[in-house]
Amino acid sequence: MGWIRSAERTSLIYAVSSVALPLTILAFFLWRTFVSSKNTTATPLDISRWRSQIETPKPKIFPCQTTHARIFPKRHGFAYSYLQCGFPIVSSGTKYSGIEFPSGEDRTLGRWWLRVRAEDYLERGGGAFGFYWKLRTYLRAQHVEDSEWEYAYLVTAPRFFGYAFNPVSFWYVYDREHELKKMILEVNNTFGERRMYLLDGSSPSSPPRTSDSEQTSGSEGQESQVPVEAKSKFTDVWMKDFHVSPFNSRKGSYALKAQNPFPCVDYRNPMIDNTITLKSSKDHGKLVARLYSTGKAIDTDQLGLFGTMRFILSWWWVGFVTFPRIISEAFKIFFKRKLHVWFRPEVLTSSVGRLPTSAEITLYKVFRNYLHRLVEEAEVDFNITFQASIPNVPTNMVCPTHVPGRTRPRKNMEIRVLTPAFYSRLIHYTYTSEAIDRECVFTDERNRTLWMCRPQLLPLLLPERSAMRLEEKDTPPTRRNSLDELRWWLLKKLRCPPADPAYSVTPQSSAVNVDDIRARPFSELDRYVRGFFGQQYACEYRRTVTKLFLAHRFCFGFPEIVGLVDLVIRVVLCYTAAQQLKSWSGSSAGLFSAKCLENMVTGRDWSAYSDALEVRQLDLWWLVKSALLVYSCHAYESLKGYS
């Protein structure tokens, strides 16, 4: 009977704990909520949240199809299904003392399985501010007043389980009367670059008529459902200045004919029907791309559990195959149609460069501080507006430190990095002035990685032997050991010219080879980092630059290959050390040494050390070799500069 009572006690304890534990957790969270609400009401700050109360269209899912018809110089076409989602972008934020701040509540929109993120749209970074504040910032930069628009409706390819590839997104910008005033076409290419085209519909377009097979019955019968006073079509024409396809140059123009998906707020049957026509610089039609709805728009709130599961099973794969489809069609055009390939030019000032690599972010930090030091040491006071092309890094104003009583003329200059590739190319040049000449001033527009106004002021900012002066003038000496000097010597020996630009400035002759035979000392940027003011970046800078030089010389310019080789070396060293320890532990000498070590540590018998040395089975040379193998991985990391 004792075991029965024990079982009853156990079940009783289990029942009580299963009830008491959730109640305890619930009480804890209620207490935290009460305390937080009490603290909130007691705060003296007058902070209030606000959100626009204007009525907007609801979020929708648009099952679509896209068609591409290449007309000139050779015909080629394809079509495939495509999924688009629409989200209203309305004003919201917080207000303190009459000043508005972003709340960030719209940084993500949609469900967990189908959503969009603010950081993926418009200018790089700033995702914490949310969609509305990023849109407002962009429109203000384009000289659009806040009074000219009220909200927007974004139609884009969503992230399906965290993945998305977005060739183009459509922003429909409405005013307070719900009239379509503007559109933004956000175009992304396969190189990670971006261009936003702001259209106001002032230029009527006349795109070529599409075939009857591309027309949908849904779009034909919509004109009768649209209110008479509503604007059902949006048309515009604009110049092309962004590289999208390798089979088209950057010249030409676009024509857009778009259907307004929401002629009125409560429109019950919204449809997407956008046609973009690409024309050459000689006004020849080259390509017609169309995106149109193939079914009724879906309201996510009305899907339900089974509807959501059915939708996911039907559409989960579409976003994942968009990029492979593009690559597949490119192969067909290149190998079957034999079209000319245009190399990718660098972006213009109107576009957004690709995302930077970790190495380029490191080099940006060094260059930023180097630029600050140049301004401090210049004979003339400079006010430099510096745009870094790094996400979440705002435009920086570089000015000298104010000295009371000193009055010198001030020069204004703007420096804008067009693509993060500038930082990885800068390190190849010995002199900063040469880098700016070849990356900005004396090069083809399609090769520019840097843009600046008033380049004639450069001699005042970059005087002769500026780096020598920065390193030696009134600065404490920097101490480096022999291993550090060996690392710097290796960096200097590996320095090489940057990769040739896509578009050569001077015609190349096959009969003549031109090689740069100049000696390559430490560059001006190297000298700054080796000096007193840049020594905090020395280790990271040296490792990054050495890796990029190795990649350029031996790995076709791919640092990832250098990283892979580095990983293989470390794995081999660790494996060799582990095998050496394994063989040592299984040998008689290893067993005897382990026993002596145990006596030394636990029994404090120090005579065991002399016993271990006197044993004939212990090979000192073998022991030294084992120690070297075990330490080899650490020595390798130390050689790279991690010590």
N, C-alpha and C positions, 0 to 999 in steps of 0.2 A: 504493500500500500504506500510505502514511502516514495517509490518512484512515481506513483500517480500524483501524489501531492506536489512533488517537485515539478512535474509536467504542468500541473495547474498553475503553480506559481510562475513558471516561465511564460505560459501563455498570457497570464494576467499582466505581467511586466511588459510583454510585447505589445498588448492592446493599449495599455496606458501610455507607453512611449510613442506609439504610432499616432495617438491623438494629441499628446502633450507637445511633441516636437513641432508639428505644424502650427499649433496655437502659439507656441513661443516665438517662432519665426514671424508669424503674422503680427504678434504684439510688438516685436522689435521694429518691423517696418512701419507700423502705425505710429510708434513713438518717434521714429526718425522723421516721418512726414509731419507730425505735430511740431517737432522742434524746428524743422526747416521752415514751416509756414510761420511759426512764431518769430523766427529770426527775420524772415522776409518782411513781415509787417512792421518790425521794429527798425528797419534800416532807414536812415534819413535821406537816402538818395531818391529823387523823384524820377524813377525809371518806369516807362510804360511801353507796352508792346502794341503795335498797330498793324493792321492788315487791310488792304483795300476791300471795300464792300461791293464793288462793282460786279455785276453778273457777267460771268465768262463761260465759254464752252467747257464741257466736261472732258476729262482725259479719255482718249479713245485709242483703240488698236485698229490699224488699217492694213488688212491683207492686200498686198499690191503685187504688181508685176512690172519689171523694168525691161525695156527694149533698147537696143543700140543698133543703129543702122548706119554703117560707114558708106558714104557715097563716092568720095573722091580721095585719092586717085584710083583706088580699087574698091570694089564693093565687098562688104562683109557685114554680117549681122548675127545677132543672138538675142535670146530672151530667157529670163528665168524669174521665178517667184522671189518676192522680196517683202520683208515685214517692216512696217513703219508704225510708230506710236506718236500720239500727239498729247502735249501737256500744256495747259495754260500757265503763263508766267506772269504773275500778278505782284504788285508792290506789297512789301511787308518790311518790317524792321522794328527797331526800338528807338525810343526818343528820350533824351535826357537834357534838361534845361533848354528845350527848344531845338536841340541838335539831333539829327537823325543818324542812326548807325544801322548797319546790316545785322539782322538777327541770325542769318544762316539757316533758317528753318527749311529753306527750299534748296539746300545743297544737294539733296538727292530727291528724285521724284519717282513714283511708281511702286511696285511691289518688290519683295525680296528676290523674286525670280525674274523680274522684268523691270528694269529701272534705268534711269539716266543720272549721271553725276555732273554737277556744275563744273568741276575741274577739267572735264573733257571738252569743253566748248569755249568759243571765243578766244580771248587772250590766254596764254599759258598761266597756270596757277590761279590763285584767288578762289579756289573752290569753297573755302569756308565762308565766303561772303554770300554765296547762293546765286541762283540763276538771275534773279531780277537785278541785283546790284551789279553783276558783271555785264548784263545787257545795258543797263543805264550808263555805266562807265564807258562802254564801247560807243554808244550813240552820242554821248557828250563829246567824246574824242572826234566824232565825225560831224560835230557842230549841229547836232539835232537837239532842240530844246525839249525839256521835260513836258512842256505844255502841248507838244505836237503829237504825243502818243500816250496811251493809258496802260495797255498791256500787250502781251505778245502770245502767240500760240506756236510752240515748237513742234515740228514734225521731223522725226529722226529715227534712225535705227537704234533700238535700245540695247542695253547690255543684257544678253540672255545668259543667266548663270555666270555673270561677271565678265563675259566676253562680248566685244562689239567691234565691227569695222565699218566706218561711216564715210563712204565716198562723198556724200553731200547731205547737208541738213538744211531744212527750210524754216526760216523764222517769218511768221506772218505778224506784222506789227499793226495794231488797231488803235484808233483814237477812242475818246469817251463815247462817241455816238456809234461805236462799233463799225466804223468804216475802215476798210483796209487801206492804210496810208503808205506803208513801205514793206519791203521784203528784204531779208538778209539770206543770201546763199553762202553757206559755210562749206567750203570745198577742202577736202583732205586728199592728198596723194599717197601713194604707197611708200614714199620716203619719209613720212611723218611730218611733212610740211603742211601749212594751212593758209588759206586765203578767204577772207570774208568780203563779199561783194554786197554793198548797201545799195539797194535799188529803190527809186521813188516812183517808178511807173511813168515817168515823163516822156520816155521815148517809145513810141508804139513799135511793136515787133511784127515781123511777117515771116514766121518760120515756115519751111516747106510743109506741105500737107502730108500727113501720115497716111498709110494704107488703111483700107477699110477693116482689115483684120485686126488692127490695133485699137480700133474704136470699141468702146464698151457701151452696152445699152444703157447702163446706169448713168453715164455722163451725158448721153444724148438727151435724156428726158428730164434733165435737171433745170433747164432754163425756165420751164413753166412753173417750177416750185420756188424760184428765187423771187423775192420782193422786187418790184419795179425799181425802187429807189436804191437798191443795193448794188454794189459793184461786184459782179460775178467773175470778171476776168482781170488779171493783172499782167501787163506786158511791159517789156523793157529791153533795151539793147545797150551793151557796154563792151569796152575793149578788154581783150584777154591779156593778162600779164602774169599768169601763174602756170607753171609746168605741171601738167596732170598725166599725160600719156607720153611715152617715149616715141610714139608714132605721129605726134603733132608738135610743131614748133610752138614757141611762146607767143607768136604773133597771131593776129586775127581778132575776131569779135564773137560775142555770144548774143543770142536772142532768146528771150524767155517768154513763154506763154503759159500762165499758171491760172488754175481755177481757184477761186476763193472757197475754201472748204466750209466756211461759216458765213454765208451772206447775212444771217441774223443769229443772235445768240442761241436761240432755242431751235436752231435748224436740226431737223430730225434725221436727215440722211446726208451727212458730210461725206465728201468724196475727194480723193487726191487725184489730180490730173495735171501734171507739169511736163512741159516739153521744152527742152533746151537744144538749140541749134548752134553748131559751131561753124563759123565761116572763116575762110582764109583771109589774108591781108588783101587779096585781090577780089574779095567778095564772092568767092565760090563756096557753095555749101559743101561741107566736108563730112559732117556727122550730125545725126539727129538722135537724141537720147530722150526717152519718155518714161515717166513713172506714173502709174495710174492704179486706182483701186480696182480690185477684181471681185469684191463682195461688200456687203454692208459692214460699216464700222462697228466694232465690238466695244461695249461698255464693260470695263473690268469689274465694276461693282455688281453686275448682273450675271457674271459667269457662274458663280457657285463652285463647289468643290469638284464635281464631275466635269463641269464645263472647263474649268482650269486645267484639269488633268488631260482632257481631250485636246485642248488647245496646245499644251506643252508637247504632247506626243506628235502633233501635226507640224509644229513650227520650230522645235528646238534646234534643228540641224541647219536652218537657213542661214543664220548669222555666221556659223562656223565655216560654211563653204563659200562665202562671198569672196574672200581673198583668193582661195584656190581657183575659183571660177575666173577671176580677173587674170591670174597667171596663165591659166589654160588658154583663154582667148588670145592673150598676148603671144603665146607660142604659135598659135594658128596663124595669126597675122604676120608674124616674122618669118616662119618657115614656109607657109603656103602662099601668102600674098606677096611676100618679099618686099615689104614696105621699108622705107628708109627709117633709121633709128636716130632720134635726136638725143644727145647726151643731156643729162639733167643740169640745167644752169642753177646757180645760186639764187636764192630768193631776192626779190626787190624789197625796198623799205615798206611797201604796202602789204607785205605778206609776213607770216610767222614762221620762223625757222623750226627745224626739228628739235626734239628733246635732247638735252645734253647728256653725255656719258658721265660716269663718276670721275673719270680723269679730267674731263673738261671743266667740271665744277671745281675741282682742286686747282686747276690752272687759272680759272676765273678769280678765285680768292687772291692768288699771288699777283695777278695782273692788276686787280683793283687796288691793292696796297701799293704796288709799284707806281701806278698812275698818281695816287695821292702823294707819293714821295717826290715824283717829278714836279708836281704843282708846287710843293713846298720849297723846292730848290730852284725854281725858275726865277729869272731876273724880273719877269713881269707877272703880275697877279692874274691868274686865270680863273674863270668861272666855267667849268666844264660840266655839261649835262651828259651823263653817261647812262646809256641803256645797255644792259648786259646780255640780253637774250637768254636769261636763266629764269625758270619758273619761280614765282613767289619772291622775286627780287625786284623791288620797285625802281623806278628811275632815280638815279643818285646824282646829287649835285656835289661835284668835287671842287672845293675851294681851299685856299691857303689859310693857315691859322692867323687870326687877327692879331696884329701887333700894334699897340697903342702908339699913336704919333707917326706911324708910317703911312705915307700916301703915295701910292704908285698907280700907274694906269692899269685898268682892268680890261682883259680881253675875254670875250665870250666865245665859246666853242661847244659844238655838240658832237659827241662820238656815239655811234650806234652800231653795236655788233649785230649783223644780219643773221648769222648762224653760229651756233657754238663751235663749228669747225674752225673758226678763227683762232680759238685758243690752242687747239692741237696743231695748227699750222704755225702759229707764232713762235713756238719753241725751236723750230728748225732754223730760224734766222739769227745771225750773230748780232745784228744791229736792229733796234726797234724802228728806226727810220726806214730801213730797207723793207721790213715787214709791212709797214703802212703803205709804202710805195707800191709794193707788189700785190697786196691784198685789197687796196682801196683806190689809190690815185692813178697809177699807170698800169691799168689792166682793163680787160674787157668787162663791160657791165655784167655779163653773165658769170664772171669769175669772182665777183666781189663778195668777200666775207665780212667787210667792214665798210661803214659809211660815215663820213664826217663833213661838216660844213667848215668853211674857211681853212682848208689844209695849208694855206700859205703861212699860217701861224706856227706850223710845226717846228721850224728852226728855233723859235723862241722857247718852245717846250722841250725840245730834244737837242740841246747844244752838243758840240763835239765832245767826245769822251765823257758823256754825262754819267755813265755807269761807274767809271773810275772815280769821278768826283763824289758820287753818292756813297761809294764804299769807303773812301779814304778820308773824306773831309770831316774832321772833328767827331769821329766815331770811335768807340772803344774797339780794340782788336778782338776778333773772333777766333777762338781756339778750336782746332780740329786735330784729331789724332790721325795716325798713319792710315788706319782703315777707312776713315772718312775721306781722306785725300785720294785713296785708291778708288773709292766709289765715284768721286767727282772726276777723276782721270778717265774712268771708263765711260762716264756720260759724255765727256768732251770728245773722246775718240769715236763714239757711236754717232755723234751729230752728223746729220746729212740734210741735203735740201729737201723741201717738202715735195709731195707728189705733184706732178704736172697738172695744171688746171684742165678742165674739160675742153675749153676753147682757147687755143694757143693765140697769144698776142702777136707773135711774129711767125711768118711761115717757116716751117721746118724743111730742111733739105736733107735728103737721104745720103748725099755725098759728103756732108760735113758733120762731124760730131763736135759739139761744144760741151766741154766739161768745166766745172768750177774747180780751179786748182788752188784757190786761196786757202791758206791755213785757217783752221777753225778754232779760235781760242774760246774761252768762256764767253757766252753771250751776255748782253747787258742785263737780261733778266736773271741769268745765272749769277752774275756779280752782285746783283741786288739781294738775292736769296742767300748768298755766301756771306754777305755783310751783316752788320749789326741789326739793321731794321727788318731784314727778312729772314733771320735765322730761325724764327718760330715755324716757318714752312719748309725748312731745309730738308728734313727727312722725307716728308710726304712728297714734296716737289721732285726730289732726286729720284725716288722710286717710280713716280708717275712718268717722268720724262724718259728715264732709261727704258721703261717698258714700252713706251710709244716708239722710241728709236729702234729697239729690237724688233718690234712688229713691222716697222717700215723696211728694215734691212733684210729680214729673214722670213717674215710671215705674211708677205703680200699686203701689209698694212692692217692686218687684223689683230688687235690686242688680245682678242679672245683666244687665239692660238697660243700666244705667249702664256696666258693664264692657264691654259690646258697643259702645256708643257711643264709649267711650274708645279701644277697639281700632281702630274705624273712623277716628277722628281721627288716630291715630298712623300708620296705614297711608296715609292721604291726605297727611299732611305728608311722610312718607318718600318717597312716590311723586312728589310735586311737586318735592322737592329733587333726586331722582334725574333727573327729566326736565330740570330746569334745568341740572344738571351735564352731561347728555348734549348738550343744545343748545349749551352753552358750549364743550364739547370739539370740536364739529363746526364751529364758526365760525372765521373767519380770525383774529379777535382771540384766540380760545382757543388756536389753534395757535401764534400768535406768543408768547402769554404762556407757553405750555408750553415753547417753545424758550428763552425768556429764563430761565425757572426752571431749566431743565437747565443752562444756562451758569453760573447763580449757584451751583448745588449741586455740579456735577461739576468745572467749570472755575474755580470761585471768582472769577468775573468779576462784581464787584459793579456795574460800570457797566451791566450788563444791566437792573438795576432802573430806572435813569433812562431807559434806552431804552424799557422797557415803558410808563413813564408818558408819554413824549413821543409815542408812536405814536397817530395819530388814530383808528385802528380800535378802540382800547380805551375803552369807555364806563364811566367810573367809577361813574355812577349804576346802570348795569346790573350792575356788579360788586358794589356794595353790596347791591342787591336779591337777587342770587344768594347772597351770604353770609348774608343774613337767612333766606332760604328753607332753606338747608342747616342753619342753626342752629335753625330753628323747632321741630323735634322735641325737641331738648335744652331749649329754652326752655319748651316745654309741660310737660315732666317737672319742670323746676325750679319752675314755677308751682304744680304739685301738691304740692310739698314734698319731692321726692326729692333735692334738692341739699343 
